[in-house]
Amino acid sequence: MPSTRQQKWYWVCQLTGWALYFLMGLFISFRFYKGSSTMYGIQFTGAFLFLVVTHGQRFLSRKYHWQELPIGRLARVVLLYNAVCSVLVQFITYAQMVFTGSYTWKQMEFSILLLYSVNGIMVLSAWSAFYFAFQAIQRWKVKEVETLKLQLSLKEAELEAIRSQLNPHFLFNSLNNIRSLVLEDPAKAREMITRLSAMLRYVIGYNRNHLVPVAQELEFLEHYVALEKIHFEEKLAFTSELGPGVMAAAIPPLGIQLLVENAIKHGIGTQVKGGQIHLSLHRQNGHLQVQVENTGLLGNPASGPGGIGIQRLLERVAHSLDQTGTFSLAQTTDHGVTATLTLPWKEHENLHH
């Protein structure tokens, strides 16, 4: 629906434009019809009817979404509307001239009717061109604003994800855990340093890509879980189940990791004895379904996985995959919570980003 401000300016332009059209008609009547009061009335009727006709065109275009038609079809619809309305306006104004005694029906000539009808079509078509051009510009501006907002949202999501992965708590825990391995198990320490390096490289470098294949995301997730296992030791058990073909599916970077991170933070991390996390990915009805089941209880949704991180992730899905995704969180067993992320299925190699 148009805003009050837009409505106001629409009527200002309508009334001003057709008032000028009426004044031009008065000038023509004064010059060629010697100031006939009857012709003044005819000019007023014509201007008023054109105002009604153009407002009717606006109403129909908004109701039936003419602006969404292909340009060729829109031109044909508008031209047909203008032609029919122009002929009707000419008949009505001529009927007024007959009623006032200025002319008779016998004096009406087809050539004159055709000339005035064509003139009316040209006037109405000029109005239509201006109106639909203005609407196209407005839609373009709205789309640009929405795109800029989404880009800002994506940047915020990227920064948030980077902060989440590079926050001092995570780094200190990882480095301290690796330091403890240096003397106990040097080979393991070197492995963890390599994993941490690969993980940081992925997080910092992924901004160049809106989407990554699931295989690349799972490789990053493997490093992440390995580092977390050093911290939680036997308290964290991680398993995964992958359906056929899912490795090639496209997914926003850190999409799966976000679910696992939340499962650790809000699930395993709250259990004295720790627990299990089971990741499953399957293709279902043209969608990629990502499920993370973890030991724990579903607490306050505002502090759980369904927060701002998931909201940003869904925005990235809609932007990158051109379709919306869904997220749900449920207590599926007495001691188990399941987070389900459903994305449109698209092969990463078939996308051009």
N, C-alpha and C positions, 0 to 999 in steps of 0.2 A: 504494500500500500504506500502511496506517496505521502511524504511528510506534509505537515501543515504549511511549512515554508514553500515547498514545491507547489502545493495547491494554490497558494497565494500568488506566486509568480506566474503560474500557468494562466490564471484568470486575468491578471494584469496584462500579460502579453495578448491574450485573446481579445479582451475588450479594447485595448489600445489599437491592435492591428486592424480589427474590423471597423473600429471607429474611423480610422484613417481611410479605409476602403470606402466607407460611407461618404466621407467628406470628398473623396475623389469623385465619387458618383455624383454628388451634388454639384461639383464644379462642371462636370460634363453635361449634366442636365441644364445648368445655367447657360452654358455656352451654346448648346445645340437644340435645346427645347425651350429657350426663352424663359427660363425660370418657372416652368409649369409646376404648380404645387402637387399635381398628380404624379409627376415624374419624381418629385422629392420623396413621395410616399413609396413609389416603386423602388427607389434606391435603398430606402430604409428596410423595406421588406427583403430585398436581395441580400443586404449585408447581414440582417438578422438570421435569415435562413442559412447562410453560409456559416455563421457562428454555430448554429444548431447542428448543421451537417458535420462540421469539423469536430465538435465535441462528441457527436455520435461516433465518429471514426475513432476517436481516442478511447471511448468506452468499449467499443468492439475489439479494438486492438489489445486492450488490457485484459478483457474478459477471455478472449480466445487466443491470446499470446501470439499476435501477428508478428511481433518483433523477433520471435524465434524461428520464423519461416525462412527458408533459403531466399536470397535476395531476388532471384528471378520470380519465384512464386509470390513473394510479398509485393513486388511491383505489379504483377497481374491482378492480385486481389485489390490493391489500393486503386489501380486505374479503373477497374470495373466499378468499384464503389463510387469513385468520383464521377464517372460517366453517368451512372444511374441517377445520382443525387443532383448533378448539374442539370440534366434534362428535367427532373422533377421541379427544381427551383425555377427553371425557365417557364414551365407550364403554370406554376403557381403565380409567378409575377405577371404573366400574360393574362391569366384569369382575373387578376386584380385590375389590370388595365381595362379589360372588357367590362368588369363590374362598375368601374368609375366612369365608363363612357368614353375613354380615350381611344379605344380601338374596338373592332368587332372581330369575331372569330374568322370571318371571311377574309379579313385583312392580314391574318397571320400567314406568313410565307415560310415555307420549309427552310429556305436558304438562310433567312434571318434567325430562325430558331436554331439551326445548325451552327451558325456563326456565334451566337451568344452561348450555346451549349459548349462549344469548343473553348471559348473564352473562360467559361466557368470551370471546365476541366483543367485548364492551365493554372487558374488561380488556386483551385483545390489541390492540385498536384504539387504546386510550389509549397503550400502549407504542409502537405504530407511529407515532402522531402525534408523540410526544415524540422518537422516534428520527429521523424524517425531517425534523422541524423543526430539530433539532440539526444534522443533516447539511447542511441548506440554509444555516443560519447559518455553519457552517464553510466551505462553498464560497464564500459571499458574502465572508467575511473573507479567504480565500485570493485571491479575485478582486480584492478591494480592495487587498491588498498587492501583487499583480502589477501592478495599474493604477498604483499609486503608484511602484513601481520603474520602470515603463515611462515614466511622466511625468518622473521624475528623470533617466532615461536620455536622454529627448528634450531636457530642459533642458540636460544636459551636452553633447549633440550640438549644440544651438543655440549654446551658449557656445563650444564648440570651433570651430564653423564661423565664428562672429564673430571669434574670436581669429585664425583662419587668414586671414581676409580683412583684418582691421584690424591685423595685427601690424606692428611698426615697420619691419621689413625691406621688406615689400610697400609700405607707405605712403611710406617714404623713397625707394625706387626709383622709384615712380610720380611723386612730387613732384619729385625730381631730374631725371627724364626730361622732365617737363613744363617745368621751369625752363629746361632746355637748349633747349626749343623756343620759348621766349618771344621771343628775339631772332631765331632762325633762321626760324621759321614761326609768327607770332602766331595766325593763324587755326587752325592745327593745335593749338596750345597751348590755345586756348579750347575747342576740340572735346574735347580730352582732359580738361580740367577738368570739362566738362559730363558726360562719361562717368564720371569718378571720382565725381562728386556723385551721379549716378543709381545707380551701383553701391553706394555706401555707404548711400544711402536704402533700396535694396532689401534689403541685408543686415540693417540695423537694424530695418526695418519688417516683415520676413517672419515674425517670431515670431507674428504674429496669425493666420497661416494655416498649417495643416498640409500643405496641398497647393496647388499653383499649376498653371496650364496650361503646357504645354510652350512655347507661344509666349512667355510671360512669362519663363520660365527662359532661353530662347534669346536674348531681348533683353538680359538681364543678362550672358549669356555673351559676347555680341558686344562689350559694353563691356570685359569682363575680357580677352578676347583682344586687343583693340585696345591696351590698356595694356601687355600683355605684349609685343606686337610692337614697341613703342617700345624696350623693354629689350633684346630679342633681335635686333631689326632683321631682316636677311635670313635669319637662322638659323632663324626660325620661319615655317613655311608652314601655314596652316589652311584646310581645306576641309570642306564638310558636304554630306550627302545626306539628304533628308527624304522619307519615304514619305507617301502620301495620308492626310490626316486626322490626322496625328500632332500637329499644332499644338494640337488641342483636348484631347489626352490629359492626365490628371492625373499630377503627379509631385511628390515632396517638394522643397521649395526647396533649391537648391544641389546637387541630385542629379547633374545633368549636369556642372555646373561642377567638382564634386569629381573626376570622372573625367578631365576635361581638365587640371585643375591637377596631378594626379598624373602625367599623361602628360608635361607640361612639366617637372615637377620631377625625375622619375625616368627620363625618356626624353630629351627634347630638351636639357635642361640638362646632361646627362652627355656629349653628343656635341660634339666640337670644331667640327664643321661644322654643327651643328644638325640639323634634320630636319623631317619633315612630321607633321601630326596630321590625321586624317580622322575626322570625326564622322558617324555614320549612325543614323537612327531609323526603325524600321519597325514595323508592326503584324503580328504573327505568332501565329496560333492563340489569339487572345484575350489576347495579351500585348503590351506595349510593349517592344521590344528596343532598347537603347541600346548602341552599339558605338563605342569610341574606339580607333583604330589609330594607333600612333606609332612613329617611328624609335627604335630602342634594343634593348637586350638585357635579358632577364628575369633579374634578379639575385636577391638574398635576399628571399624573400616577406615576411619579417617587417618589412623596411624599405620594401617596395613598396606599391602601391596597395591590396593586400588586407589592410590593417591596421585600426586601430580606427575610422578614418573610414568605411570601407565597412561595418563591423559596425554602427555607429550608424545608417548610412543604411538598412540592411536592417531594423533595428528600427523605424525611422520608417515604412518601407513597410508592414510588418506591422500597425502601429498605425493608420495613416491609411487604408490601402486594405483592411484586414480580411483580407488574404491575404499570404502570404510571397512575397518576391522572391528571385532568385538572382544570384550574381556569379561570374564566372570570369575568369581571367587566363592567357594563353597566349602562347608564342613562336610566332607563326603563320608567320613567314618568317625568313630568316637574320638580318635586321636590322630586324625588325618585331615589335611586341608588340601584342596586342589584348585590351582589357578589355571584357567584355560584362556589362551589367546588364539583367536581365529583370524586368519589373514586371507586375502584373495590369493589364489594360487597363480604364480607366474614364474616361468623359467628364467633364471637370472641371465643366461647367455642370450636370450631372445630380447632382452631389454637394452635400450641404448640410452645411457645416462652420461 
